[in-house]
């Protein structure tokens, strides 16, 4: 069982108090003062124990790369995973919009590319993501929604998280048949108001782009033993249980 820092300190003090006292032949209690070197040795041991505990805490941070084609229910499941595990949800779409609306330096850079119909360079996207992660130093973990989309982005994300000693835990991909996705998106268009949900040609293109982008990223995490495909058909609760099972595994 993993002890908390408080428990480590309490156990340490208890040992010091026990070792710092003994009973003489007459039964009277005598105090024995530790030498400076002995105390320094114990102090170093305490520091090492606490540092080891802190590292253990960092190691168990839960970082999930969540993928799924348009209409797979990624947004819905993200909400439930955040609630279940106390994670921070990071969506690249939300991050782009926030930076552009806030007129940040990175937002201006991203907008300059988007206005020209070009993809935002990986280094700009990564810097935005790093900035968002740094806003949550006490996070239990993150859900990376729709990112990384390329092998280069996956490598950049790995390098960033590995440097913090909080690597990606797993990549989960919600799998739904194409015809089912089209039905869901057309049904969603009735309430979402999004034109890209209502146009069959646009839907087909979005699904095609997802397949083309995801394959190399899936391969990247599969080589690390971190990729799991999850059946995205069923009730919200059923799919959530499958995701939890994949995380536990």
NUZA-944719 format. One line per 10 residues: number of its first residue (from 0); their letters; for each residue x, y, z of N, C-alpha, C, O. Coordinates in Angstrom, 3 decimals, padded with zeros to 6 digits. Last residue first. Layout:
# residues N
NUM = A = X,Y,Z,X,Y,Z,X,Y,Z,X,Y,Z  ...
***
This chain:
# residues 249
248 = XXXXXXXXXX = -006.900,-002.068,-017.679,-006.037,-003.110,-018.261,-004.664,-002.554,-018.577,-003.803,-003.280,-019.072  -008.150,000.275,-017.022,-007.682,-000.601,-015.939,-006.700,-001.641,-016.446,-005.782,-002.045,-015.732  -008.835,001.156,-019.583,-007.903,001.950,-018.763,-007.302,001.079,-017.661,-006.101,001.136,-017.397  -010.663,-000.787,-020.340,-009.441,-000.620,-021.141,-008.390,000.153,-020.340,-007.200,-000.156,-020.408  -012.648,-000.331,-018.467,-011.976,-001.629,-018.477,-010.656,-001.542,-019.237,-009.657,-002.140,-018.837  -013.449,002.214,-019.231,-012.851,002.022,-017.907,-012.083,000.709,-017.841,-011.009,000.634,-017.243  -014.557,001.598,-021.732,-013.408,002.498,-021.635,-012.680,002.324,-020.310,-011.451,002.289,-020.267  -016.684,-000.003,-020.931,-015.626,-000.574,-021.789,-014.368,000.272,-021.740,-013.255,-000.252,-021.709  -018.199,001.834,-019.499,-017.638,000.681,-018.789,-016.521,000.029,-019.605,-015.528,-000.436,-019.044  -018.943,003.547,-021.602,-018.108,004.058,-020.525,-017.443,002.915,-019.763,-016.265,003.003,-019.417
238 = XXXXXXXXXX = -020.651,001.882,-023.020,-019.392,002.305,-023.645,-018.417,002.821,-022.590,-017.215,002.567,-022.669  -022.746,001.657,-021.158,-022.038,000.462,-021.627,-020.675,000.825,-022.216,-019.674,000.162,-021.945  -023.588,004.337,-020.889,-023.052,003.623,-019.732,-022.244,002.390,-020.157,-021.189,002.109,-019.588  -024.569,004.913,-023.423,-023.458,005.709,-022.892,-022.777,004.953,-021.755,-021.550,004.926,-021.662  -025.203,001.809,-025.178,-025.616,002.951,-024.370,-024.369,003.691,-023.876,-023.261,003.157,-023.911  -023.625,001.120,-028.405,-024.308,000.758,-027.162,-024.741,001.993,-026.409,-024.659,003.104,-026.932  -020.451,001.210,-029.906,-021.885,000.975,-030.086,-022.494,000.518,-028.759,-021.952,-000.355,-028.081  -017.705,001.355,-029.853,-018.461,002.569,-029.563,-019.950,002.445,-029.788,-020.653,003.453,-029.856  -015.218,-000.646,-028.597,-016.509,-000.682,-029.292,-017.347,000.524,-028.873,-017.660,000.697,-027.695  -011.936,000.520,-028.831,-013.080,000.283,-027.942,-014.376,000.360,-028.753,-014.598,001.314,-029.500
228 = XXXXXXXXXX = -008.540,-000.305,-029.160,-009.779,000.038,-029.839,-010.948,-000.360,-028.948,-010.953,-001.450,-028.374  -005.650,000.902,-027.684,-006.782,-000.012,-027.519,-007.982,000.524,-028.293,-008.390,001.670,-028.103  -002.133,001.266,-027.332,-003.343,001.498,-028.139,-004.404,000.443,-027.863,-004.110,-000.752,-027.811  000.251,000.744,-026.065,-000.680,001.643,-025.388,-001.986,001.868,-026.153,-002.860,002.590,-025.671  002.553,-000.441,-026.997,001.619,-001.265,-026.233,000.553,-000.448,-025.528,000.005,-000.881,-024.514  004.065,000.971,-028.679,004.375,001.151,-027.251,003.474,000.290,-026.367,003.611,000.288,-025.143  002.869,000.385,-031.043,004.245,-000.077,-030.861,004.688,000.041,-029.407,005.570,-000.689,-028.954  000.525,001.811,-030.682,000.461,000.342,-030.673,001.854,-000.245,-030.453,002.005,-001.252,-029.760  001.302,004.416,-031.044,001.026,003.972,-029.672,000.884,002.456,-029.574,001.096,001.878,-028.508  001.752,004.329,-033.852,002.768,004.882,-032.948,002.563,004.360,-031.524,003.511,003.920,-030.873
218 = XXXXXXXXXX = -000.659,003.435,-034.883,000.532,002.596,-035.003,001.623,003.023,-034.037,002.332,002.189,-033.474  -002.210,005.661,-034.376,-002.558,004.394,-033.722,-001.358,003.457,-033.754,-001.072,002.768,-032.774  -000.974,007.391,-036.137,-000.905,007.676,-034.702,-001.225,006.410,-033.898,-000.593,006.129,-032.880  -001.605,006.289,-038.659,-000.205,006.347,-038.211,-000.049,006.618,-036.722,000.899,006.135,-036.102  -004.579,006.402,-038.462,-003.813,005.170,-038.692,-002.359,005.266,-038.232,-001.908,004.402,-037.480  -005.599,009.016,-038.296,-005.505,008.188,-037.098,-004.600,006.982,-037.277,-003.920,006.578,-036.334  -005.701,010.164,-040.827,-004.844,010.751,-039.791,-004.574,009.790,-038.649,-003.472,009.747,-038.101  -007.490,008.591,-042.276,-006.141,008.804,-042.807,-005.186,009.304,-041.727,-004.014,008.927,-041.701  -009.781,008.757,-040.693,-009.151,007.461,-040.945,-007.705,007.621,-041.394,-006.815,006.891,-040.956  -010.315,011.535,-040.832,-010.058,010.882,-039.546,-009.313,009.563,-039.751,-008.331,009.286,-039.063
208 = XXXXXXXXXX = -010.849,011.861,-043.530,-009.688,012.540,-042.946,-009.313,011.874,-041.625,-008.133,011.674,-041.336  -013.242,010.394,-043.714,-012.057,009.994,-044.482,-010.783,010.594,-043.913,-009.757,009.920,-043.822  -014.932,011.907,-042.130,-014.638,010.523,-041.742,-013.374,010.033,-042.446,-012.544,009.346,-041.850  -014.981,014.257,-043.638,-014.479,014.282,-042.256,-014.108,012.881,-041.779,-013.094,012.693,-041.107  -016.179,013.357,-046.008,-014.809,013.875,-046.041,-014.196,013.867,-044.636,-013.030,013.511,-044.467  -018.727,012.667,-045.100,-017.873,011.649,-045.704,-016.410,012.092,-045.705,-015.514,011.293,-045.434  -019.638,015.198,-044.301,-019.515,014.112,-043.322,-018.556,013.044,-043.837,-017.683,012.574,-043.107  -019.757,016.491,-046.742,-018.808,016.976,-045.736,-018.564,015.898,-044.681,-017.438,015.704,-044.224  -021.802,015.024,-047.918,-020.487,015.076,-048.565,-019.411,015.512,-047.570,-018.304,014.974,-047.556  -024.007,015.475,-046.188,-023.444,014.122,-046.335,-022.038,014.120,-046.947,-021.186,013.323,-046.554
198 = XXXXXXXXXX = -024.408,018.030,-043.968,-024.035,017.791,-045.367,-023.360,016.422,-045.497,-022.262,016.225,-044.976  -024.750,018.355,-041.240,-025.936,018.158,-042.073,-025.623,017.782,-043.516,-026.492,017.265,-044.217  -022.507,018.980,-039.876,-023.216,017.769,-039.443,-024.344,017.402,-040.410,-024.834,016.273,-040.400  -021.702,021.360,-040.855,-020.883,020.209,-041.223,-021.485,018.898,-040.739,-021.035,017.824,-041.136  -023.467,023.191,-039.696,-023.675,022.823,-041.096,-022.865,021.599,-041.510,-023.274,020.868,-042.412  -024.885,022.814,-036.559,-023.619,022.802,-037.284,-023.845,022.352,-038.721,-024.356,021.256,-038.953  -027.063,022.564,-034.965,-026.975,023.775,-035.771,-025.690,023.857,-036.572,-025.430,024.879,-037.207  -027.720,020.483,-033.261,-026.423,021.148,-033.105,-026.334,022.474,-033.838,-025.634,023.391,-033.409  -030.175,019.351,-033.934,-030.089,020.132,-032.695,-028.798,020.932,-032.572,-028.762,021.942,-031.870  -029.872,018.168,-036.364,-031.187,018.741,-036.057,-031.157,019.596,-034.802,-032.008,020.467,-034.620
188 = XXXXXXXXXX = -027.406,016.992,-036.344,-027.545,018.261,-037.058,-028.865,018.962,-036.739,-028.968,020.185,-036.829  -027.780,014.529,-035.209,-027.232,015.595,-034.375,-027.413,016.959,-035.021,-027.557,017.966,-034.327  -028.598,013.092,-037.409,-029.553,013.290,-036.310,-029.086,014.439,-035.421,-029.898,015.228,-034.937  -026.248,013.126,-038.847,-027.436,013.733,-039.446,-028.494,014.005,-038.381,-029.199,015.013,-038.435  -024.634,011.708,-037.043,-024.316,013.098,-037.374,-025.513,013.811,-037.982,-025.768,014.974,-037.668  -025.857,009.151,-036.972,-025.729,009.953,-035.754,-025.512,011.434,-036.074,-026.126,012.306,-035.459  -025.556,008.318,-039.641,-026.895,008.449,-039.041,-026.844,009.362,-037.814,-027.692,010.238,-037.647  -022.777,008.235,-039.839,-023.543,009.142,-040.703,-024.945,009.378,-040.132,-025.449,010.501,-040.143  -022.178,006.190,-038.015,-021.668,007.553,-037.802,-022.484,008.565,-038.602,-022.837,009.628,-038.092  -023.335,004.015,-039.270,-023.869,004.449,-037.977,-023.426,005.878,-037.677,-024.199,006.678,-037.150
178 = XXXXXXXXXX = -021.651,003.786,-041.470,-023.073,004.089,-041.686,-023.733,004.590,-040.398,-024.584,005.479,-040.434  -019.157,003.109,-040.214,-019.340,004.359,-040.953,-020.807,004.736,-041.128,-021.166,005.900,-040.948  -019.118,001.859,-036.846,-019.266,001.655,-038.286,-019.648,002.961,-038.981,-020.358,003.799,-038.425  -016.755,002.881,-034.435,-018.160,002.852,-034.830,-018.218,002.699,-036.353,-017.450,003.341,-037.068  -014.625,002.944,-031.739,-014.831,002.367,-033.065,-016.322,002.212,-033.360,-017.048,001.520,-032.647  -012.520,005.096,-030.046,-013.909,004.629,-030.143,-014.173,004.187,-031.580,-013.971,004.953,-032.522  -009.418,004.424,-028.796,-010.108,004.840,-030.019,-011.512,004.232,-030.049,-011.672,003.012,-030.074  -007.045,005.491,-026.511,-008.305,004.777,-026.672,-009.022,005.322,-027.894,-009.216,006.531,-028.022  -003.839,005.141,-025.408,-004.623,005.763,-026.472,-005.859,004.892,-026.674,-005.746,003.703,-026.972  -002.402,005.711,-022.136,-003.019,004.871,-023.166,-003.672,005.735,-024.234,-004.011,006.895,-024.002
168 = XXXXXXXXXX = -000.578,007.412,-020.838,-000.939,006.119,-020.254,-001.485,005.177,-021.319,-001.095,004.012,-021.403  002.159,009.425,-021.605,000.837,008.984,-022.038,000.587,007.593,-021.466,001.428,006.703,-021.589  004.155,010.289,-018.632,003.919,009.876,-020.015,002.464,009.540,-020.313,001.645,009.389,-019.406  005.481,012.221,-016.750,004.061,011.857,-016.743,003.657,011.423,-018.152,002.887,012.125,-018.807  007.924,013.515,-016.588,007.782,012.194,-015.951,006.313,011.796,-015.777,005.942,011.134,-014.808  008.266,015.633,-018.150,007.582,015.907,-016.880,007.403,014.626,-016.057,006.813,014.645,-014.977  009.317,014.435,-020.349,010.181,015.373,-019.632,009.593,015.724,-018.271,010.326,016.070,-017.344  007.075,013.095,-021.251,008.169,012.313,-020.675,009.110,013.208,-019.871,009.637,012.794,-018.839  005.599,015.218,-022.329,005.109,014.538,-021.130,006.205,013.710,-020.457,006.258,013.633,-019.230  007.278,015.944,-024.541,006.845,016.930,-023.549,006.432,016.256,-022.245,006.865,016.671,-021.170
158 = XXXXXXXXXX = 007.511,013.553,-025.971,008.721,014.218,-025.463,008.367,015.196,-024.352,009.064,015.275,-023.341  004.833,013.053,-026.641,005.577,012.104,-025.814,006.790,012.775,-025.177,007.062,012.589,-023.991  004.345,015.239,-028.328,003.591,015.097,-027.077,004.318,014.159,-026.120,004.409,014.437,-024.924  006.103,014.624,-030.426,006.279,015.876,-029.682,005.552,015.808,-028.334,006.078,016.265,-027.319  005.022,012.213,-031.320,006.401,012.228,-030.817,006.652,013.476,-029.971,007.321,013.413,-028.939  002.535,013.151,-032.177,002.609,012.124,-031.126,004.000,012.111,-030.495,004.132,012.011,-029.275  003.268,014.857,-034.226,002.621,015.414,-033.038,002.695,014.429,-031.877,002.893,014.828,-030.730  004.269,012.947,-036.016,005.157,014.012,-035.526,004.585,014.644,-034.254,005.326,014.933,-033.315  002.006,011.452,-036.581,003.108,010.817,-035.854,004.050,011.860,-035.262,004.567,011.690,-034.158  -000.988,013.379,-035.906,000.075,012.880,-036.779,001.165,012.239,-035.930,001.238,012.456,-034.720
148 = XXXXXXXXXX = -002.660,014.167,-033.937,-003.268,013.703,-035.186,-002.246,013.166,-036.182,-002.615,012.564,-037.191  -002.754,013.684,-030.323,-002.123,014.107,-031.575,-002.798,013.494,-032.797,-003.425,012.439,-032.709  -006.068,014.906,-030.277,-004.653,015.225,-030.438,-003.849,014.142,-029.729,-004.227,013.719,-028.636  -008.656,014.465,-029.546,-008.377,014.798,-030.939,-006.940,015.201,-031.195,-006.635,015.783,-032.236  -008.049,015.253,-026.329,-009.176,014.996,-027.223,-008.828,015.447,-028.645,-008.719,016.642,-028.920  -006.520,014.008,-023.735,-006.159,014.734,-024.947,-007.152,014.332,-026.030,-007.101,013.227,-026.571  -007.105,014.321,-020.459,-007.669,013.663,-021.632,-007.310,014.542,-022.822,-007.747,015.690,-022.906  -004.769,014.018,-017.739,-005.400,014.765,-018.822,-006.040,013.822,-019.835,-005.590,012.695,-020.041  -004.405,014.105,-014.108,-004.155,013.571,-015.441,-004.944,014.373,-016.465,-005.690,015.287,-016.115  -004.674,015.460,-011.862,-004.481,014.023,-011.700,-004.164,013.358,-013.034,-003.718,012.211,-013.088
138 = XXXXXXXXXX = -003.021,018.648,-011.561,-003.971,017.755,-012.235,-003.635,016.291,-011.975,-002.465,015.921,-011.880  -001.523,020.697,-010.590,-001.972,019.684,-009.626,-002.942,018.670,-010.239,-003.604,017.924,-009.517  -001.023,022.468,-012.696,000.103,021.738,-012.090,-000.316,020.621,-011.138,000.457,019.692,-010.902  -002.383,023.641,-015.119,-002.975,022.677,-014.181,-001.873,021.842,-013.522,-001.791,020.637,-013.759  -001.096,025.136,-016.943,-002.091,025.845,-016.134,-002.682,024.946,-015.045,-003.392,025.420,-014.159  000.388,023.396,-018.440,001.076,024.117,-017.359,000.120,024.908,-016.466,000.486,025.304,-015.359  -001.485,022.676,-020.377,-001.079,021.689,-019.367,-000.448,022.390,-018.166,-000.711,022.030,-017.019  -001.517,025.049,-021.895,-002.724,024.614,-021.190,-002.387,023.612,-020.085,-002.936,023.688,-018.986  001.080,025.085,-022.914,000.616,026.203,-022.107,-000.606,025.814,-021.289,-000.727,026.199,-020.126  001.054,022.782,-024.453,001.945,022.855,-023.291,001.495,023.956,-022.336,001.523,023.789,-021.116
128 = XXXXXXXXXX = -000.729,023.616,-026.446,-001.084,022.499,-025.572,-000.241,022.521,-024.298,-000.755,022.306,-023.200  000.728,025.643,-027.677,-000.589,025.936,-027.094,-000.958,024.862,-026.072,-001.435,025.164,-024.978  002.900,024.143,-028.576,003.121,025.223,-027.599,001.817,025.609,-026.912,001.797,025.872,-025.710  001.630,022.452,-030.432,002.259,021.884,-029.233,002.463,022.948,-028.170,002.229,022.694,-026.988  000.877,024.339,-032.398,-000.131,023.540,-031.696,000.421,022.987,-030.384,-000.244,023.047,-029.350  003.398,025.207,-033.233,002.450,026.174,-032.661,001.395,025.435,-031.839,001.058,025.846,-030.729  004.525,022.868,-034.245,005.188,023.532,-033.122,004.277,024.545,-032.447,004.357,024.737,-031.234  002.833,022.119,-036.391,002.861,021.319,-035.166,003.460,022.072,-033.991,002.979,021.948,-032.865  001.009,024.808,-037.980,002.216,023.988,-037.779,002.208,023.278,-036.418,001.651,023.776,-035.440  -002.253,024.527,-039.176,-001.422,025.175,-038.158,-000.217,024.275,-037.906,-000.394,023.086,-037.641
118 = XXXXXXXXXX = -002.719,024.344,-042.680,-002.736,023.682,-041.384,-001.831,024.441,-040.419,-000.771,024.935,-040.805  -004.278,027.092,-044.480,-003.175,026.172,-044.209,-003.338,025.523,-042.833,-003.997,026.066,-041.946  -005.933,029.151,-045.199,-006.363,027.801,-045.524,-005.291,026.761,-045.307,-005.360,025.669,-045.871  -005.259,031.530,-044.261,-004.717,031.209,-045.582,-005.091,029.794,-046.027,-004.644,029.305,-047.065  -006.321,031.466,-041.767,-006.894,032.427,-042.719,-006.422,032.159,-044.139,-007.098,032.514,-045.105  -004.584,029.687,-040.534,-005.951,029.261,-040.821,-006.611,030.174,-041.841,-007.376,029.712,-042.688  -002.290,031.260,-040.187,-002.245,030.071,-041.048,-003.650,029.657,-041.473,-003.878,029.317,-042.634  -003.249,033.225,-038.496,-002.605,033.631,-039.751,-002.516,032.459,-040.725,-002.649,032.637,-041.936  -004.121,031.787,-036.279,-005.115,032.414,-037.155,-004.505,032.799,-038.503,-005.170,032.708,-039.535  -001.682,031.104,-035.078,-002.567,030.057,-035.600,-003.557,030.635,-036.608,-003.801,030.044,-037.660
108 = XXXXXXXXXX = -000.758,033.661,-034.345,000.022,032.828,-035.264,-000.860,031.766,-035.904,-000.803,031.546,-037.114  -002.745,034.411,-032.549,-002.520,035.207,-033.759,-001.749,034.409,-034.805,-002.049,034.473,-035.997  -002.341,032.477,-030.580,-003.612,032.548,-031.289,-003.489,033.327,-032.585,-004.064,032.944,-033.604  000.168,033.151,-029.632,000.005,031.870,-030.314,-001.290,031.837,-031.119,-001.343,031.251,-032.200  -000.533,035.620,-028.497,000.493,035.566,-029.544,000.368,034.277,-030.345,000.450,034.289,-031.573  -004.137,035.921,-028.162,-002.795,035.642,-027.650,-001.808,035.593,-028.817,-002.209,035.532,-029.979  -006.837,036.591,-028.408,-005.839,037.338,-029.175,-004.431,037.156,-028.606,-003.636,038.095,-028.568  -008.867,035.146,-027.403,-008.095,035.939,-026.449,-006.996,036.757,-027.099,-006.305,037.525,-026.430  -009.662,033.838,-029.728,-010.572,034.802,-029.107,-009.826,035.709,-028.134,-010.116,036.902,-028.048  -007.408,032.218,-030.048,-007.763,033.184,-031.092,-008.678,034.262,-030.518,-008.496,035.450,-030.785
98 = XXXXXXXXXX = -007.478,030.687,-027.716,-006.312,031.523,-028.003,-006.612,032.581,-029.055,-006.128,033.709,-028.964  -009.990,029.415,-027.980,-009.696,030.239,-026.808,-008.535,031.194,-027.089,-008.600,032.373,-026.740  -009.700,027.948,-030.349,-010.718,029.005,-030.265,-010.424,029.960,-029.111,-010.589,031.172,-029.248  -007.619,026.169,-029.614,-007.467,027.105,-030.739,-008.431,028.279,-030.591,-008.040,029.442,-030.691  -008.901,024.802,-027.526,-007.673,025.562,-027.260,-007.420,026.580,-028.364,-007.051,027.722,-028.087  -011.005,023.534,-028.831,-011.303,024.524,-027.786,-010.090,025.416,-027.520,-010.225,026.622,-027.315  -009.467,021.837,-030.486,-010.408,022.795,-031.065,-010.731,023.909,-030.077,-010.732,025.086,-030.438  -008.100,020.261,-028.669,-007.330,021.202,-029.488,-008.244,022.248,-030.125,-007.853,023.404,-030.287  -009.136,019.839,-025.393,-009.534,019.679,-026.788,-008.783,020.710,-027.616,-008.820,021.901,-027.307  -008.638,018.351,-022.428,-007.991,019.283,-023.342,-008.368,018.944,-024.782,-007.974,017.907,-025.317
88 = XXXXXXXXXX = -009.848,017.949,-019.217,-010.141,017.695,-020.625,-009.501,018.767,-021.502,-009.785,019.954,-021.341  -008.396,016.486,-016.437,-008.593,017.753,-017.142,-008.767,017.448,-018.630,-007.934,016.771,-019.231  -010.010,014.106,-014.177,-009.031,014.542,-015.170,-009.357,015.925,-015.726,-010.446,016.458,-015.513  -011.389,012.486,-012.346,-010.902,013.796,-011.941,-009.855,014.371,-012.880,-008.922,015.042,-012.441  -012.556,010.133,-013.140,-011.151,010.087,-012.741,-010.576,011.433,-012.298,-009.408,011.513,-011.918  -015.267,010.680,-013.662,-014.888,009.420,-013.012,-013.472,009.445,-012.444,-013.210,008.854,-011.396  -015.305,013.149,-014.981,-016.003,012.998,-013.703,-015.529,011.760,-012.941,-015.405,011.791,-011.716  -013.853,012.475,-017.268,-013.397,013.578,-016.412,-014.012,013.441,-015.027,-013.325,013.597,-014.018  -015.514,010.546,-018.311,-014.179,010.158,-017.857,-013.585,011.226,-016.942,-012.903,010.914,-015.965  -017.764,012.080,-019.010,-017.893,011.030,-017.986,-016.530,010.593,-017.448,-016.402,010.300,-016.259
78 = XXXXXXXXXX = -016.686,013.757,-020.990,-017.336,014.330,-019.801,-017.386,013.303,-018.677,-017.086,013.620,-017.526  -015.880,011.886,-022.895,-014.877,012.720,-022.223,-015.439,013.290,-020.925,-014.764,013.306,-019.896  -018.275,010.907,-023.867,-017.473,010.040,-023.002,-016.384,010.822,-022.271,-016.005,010.465,-021.155  -019.107,013.147,-025.385,-019.939,012.620,-024.296,-019.105,011.793,-023.328,-019.212,011.957,-022.113  -017.035,013.335,-027.281,-017.324,014.434,-026.358,-018.110,013.969,-025.145,-017.812,014.354,-024.014  -017.262,010.862,-028.662,-016.036,011.226,-027.943,-016.286,012.313,-026.900,-015.805,012.220,-025.770  -019.108,009.769,-030.296,-019.474,009.994,-028.896,-018.298,010.373,-028.023,-018.334,010.223,-026.802  -018.745,009.594,-032.974,-018.466,008.381,-032.192,-018.851,008.532,-030.729,-018.917,007.544,-029.997  -018.961,011.840,-034.526,-020.189,011.120,-034.223,-019.985,009.876,-033.375,-020.948,009.168,-033.082  -015.893,011.519,-036.178,-017.024,012.400,-035.895,-018.291,011.580,-035.651,-018.653,010.729,-036.464
68 = XXXXXXXXXX = -013.952,008.864,-034.566,-014.416,009.621,-035.721,-015.564,010.541,-035.342,-016.160,010.362,-034.280  -011.683,009.168,-031.859,-012.936,008.641,-032.367,-013.370,009.479,-033.544,-013.179,010.695,-033.533  -009.500,009.099,-029.018,-009.792,009.300,-030.433,-011.141,008.695,-030.794,-011.656,007.818,-030.101  -007.631,010.316,-026.397,-008.953,009.794,-026.777,-009.261,010.142,-028.226,-009.281,011.311,-028.614  -005.061,009.608,-024.414,-005.293,010.153,-025.759,-006.592,009.508,-026.239,-006.646,008.298,-026.461  -004.703,010.233,-021.007,-005.404,009.462,-022.032,-005.469,010.241,-023.334,-005.884,011.400,-023.352  -002.920,009.854,-018.168,-002.966,010.676,-019.375,-003.522,009.844,-020.522,-002.901,008.875,-020.959  -002.791,009.796,-014.827,-003.516,009.159,-015.914,-003.646,010.124,-017.092,-004.396,011.098,-017.020  -000.013,009.289,-012.728,-000.888,010.247,-013.391,-001.499,009.577,-014.615,-000.809,008.874,-015.354  001.789,007.643,-011.509,000.451,007.102,-011.692,-000.520,008.130,-012.259,-001.727,007.887,-012.278
58 = XXXXXXXXXX = 004.117,009.117,-011.287,004.094,007.983,-012.201,002.675,007.500,-012.469,002.392,006.996,-013.556  003.619,010.930,-009.274,003.682,011.414,-010.641,003.540,010.267,-011.629,002.921,010.419,-012.682  003.782,009.250,-007.055,002.528,009.930,-007.351,002.491,010.374,-008.803,001.477,010.224,-009.484  006.425,008.523,-007.170,005.405,007.491,-007.369,004.074,008.112,-007.717,003.327,007.597,-008.548  007.593,010.952,-006.567,007.800,010.390,-007.892,006.743,009.340,-008.203,006.231,009.259,-009.320  006.804,011.176,-003.901,006.362,012.178,-004.864,006.501,011.652,-006.277,005.620,011.878,-007.107  008.199,008.990,-002.819,006.737,009.009,-002.782,006.196,009.988,-003.804,005.233,009.679,-004.505  010.801,009.849,-003.162,010.362,008.622,-003.820,008.851,008.560,-003.890,008.285,008.131,-004.895  010.778,012.053,-001.493,011.009,012.256,-002.932,010.548,011.033,-003.706,009.969,011.160,-004.785  010.378,010.768,000.949,009.359,011.699,000.470,009.517,011.928,-001.020,008.526,011.994,-001.746
48 = XXXXXXXXXX = 012.749,009.269,001.117,011.442,008.598,001.153,010.349,009.483,000.588,009.491,009.018,-000.162  014.709,011.251,001.078,014.676,010.271,-000.007,013.321,009.583,-000.071,012.793,009.335,-001.155  014.112,012.516,003.503,014.007,013.259,002.244,013.892,012.301,001.067,013.078,012.508,000.167  014.697,010.439,005.288,013.344,010.985,005.202,013.133,011.702,003.881,012.109,011.525,003.220  017.437,010.121,004.876,016.529,009.008,004.615,015.101,009.477,004.456,014.370,008.981,003.598  018.370,012.552,005.749,018.526,012.208,004.338,017.593,011.070,003.956,017.030,011.050,002.862  017.748,012.252,008.437,017.092,013.301,007.673,017.184,013.023,006.175,016.226,013.224,005.429  019.489,010.237,009.195,018.046,009.998,009.250,017.291,011.003,008.403,016.318,010.660,007.732  021.915,011.648,008.836,021.656,010.400,008.116,020.159,010.100,008.064,019.627,009.751,007.010  021.625,013.722,010.638,021.733,014.046,009.210,021.420,012.819,008.367,020.759,012.909,007.333
38 = XXXXXXXXXX = 021.649,012.290,013.028,020.431,013.003,012.635,020.456,013.320,011.144,019.437,013.204,010.463  024.281,011.354,012.955,023.164,010.400,012.979,021.883,011.075,012.524,021.121,010.515,011.736  025.719,013.750,013.029,025.859,012.866,011.863,024.708,011.867,011.790,024.212,011.562,010.706  025.028,014.819,015.499,024.659,015.542,014.273,024.702,014.622,013.060,023.845,014.695,012.179  023.715,012.280,017.685,024.811,013.090,017.156,024.343,013.761,015.889,023.371,013.326,015.271  020.870,012.448,019.829,021.508,011.960,018.609,022.682,012.858,018.253,022.642,014.065,018.495  020.711,011.957,023.275,020.766,012.915,022.177,021.481,012.289,020.979,022.546,011.686,021.110  018.498,010.260,025.215,019.771,010.139,024.515,019.750,011.084,023.330,018.862,011.008,022.480  017.053,010.271,028.406,017.028,010.820,027.051,018.419,010.691,026.435,019.414,010.992,027.094  015.618,007.777,030.438,016.751,008.627,030.101,016.637,009.077,028.661,016.171,008.329,027.801
28 = XXXXXXXXXX = 013.468,006.860,033.055,013.599,007.161,031.624,014.771,008.105,031.404,014.905,009.112,032.100  014.161,004.272,035.410,013.997,005.699,035.111,014.216,005.938,033.623,015.058,005.287,033.004  014.702,001.699,036.001,013.389,001.967,035.441,013.161,003.425,035.129,012.095,003.796,034.638  017.171,001.109,036.745,016.250,001.440,037.829,014.851,001.750,037.307,013.934,002.029,038.080  018.514,000.732,034.356,018.278,-000.429,035.227,017.261,-000.141,036.310,016.556,-001.048,036.753  016.667,002.866,031.946,017.873,002.389,032.641,017.489,001.271,033.616,016.321,000.894,033.713  015.129,002.774,028.769,014.926,002.663,030.220,016.218,002.166,030.872,016.802,001.178,030.427  015.421,005.268,026.188,015.567,003.904,026.686,015.383,003.928,028.208,015.472,004.980,028.840  014.838,007.192,023.217,014.577,006.951,024.629,014.916,005.492,024.993,014.712,004.590,024.181  015.088,007.419,020.542,015.700,008.495,021.311,015.512,008.297,022.824,015.962,009.121,023.621
18 = XXXXXXXXXX = 013.598,005.537,019.297,015.040,005.309,019.363,015.733,006.292,020.279,016.843,006.035,020.745  011.067,006.680,019.466,011.299,005.375,020.087,012.791,005.130,020.292,013.206,004.590,021.317  011.424,009.016,017.998,011.049,009.100,019.411,011.341,007.791,020.148,011.796,007.790,021.292  012.001,007.911,015.470,012.982,008.753,016.151,012.698,008.806,017.646,013.605,008.661,018.465  009.602,006.582,014.888,010.842,005.814,015.019,011.905,006.612,015.770,012.624,006.064,016.606  007.849,008.751,014.768,007.610,007.710,015.758,008.884,006.892,016.000,009.214,006.551,017.136  008.860,010.146,012.600,008.932,010.758,013.931,008.735,009.717,015.028,009.366,009.786,016.083  008.254,008.267,010.565,009.629,008.669,010.833,009.773,009.237,012.237,010.683,008.865,012.978  005.475,008.164,010.659,006.242,006.958,010.947,007.683,007.293,011.298,008.269,006.695,012.200  004.927,010.841,009.908,004.488,010.344,011.209,005.293,009.114,011.606,005.746,009.011,012.746
8 = XXXXXXXXX = 005.998,010.897,007.291,006.535,011.775,008.334,006.180,011.269,009.727,007.023,011.265,010.624  004.340,009.027,006.018,005.784,008.808,006.055,006.407,009.613,007.177,007.237,009.104,007.931  001.870,010.280,006.279,002.093,009.020,006.971,003.583,008.691,007.075,004.038,008.149,008.082  002.266,012.496,004.623,001.992,012.710,006.049,002.282,011.441,006.839,002.860,011.495,007.924  002.551,011.300,002.133,003.695,012.005,002.701,003.507,012.202,004.206,004.461,012.092,004.976  001.000,008.011,002.274,000.993,009.434,001.963,002.228,010.074,002.579,002.879,009.480,003.438  001.992,004.811,000.972,001.768,005.738,002.074,001.722,007.165,001.564,002.332,007.490,000.545  000.548,002.217,-000.831,001.324,003.448,-000.950,000.976,004.400,000.181,-000.187,004.766,000.349  000.850,-001.203,000.000,000.000,000.000,000.000,000.876,001.240,000.000,001.848,001.309,000.752
***
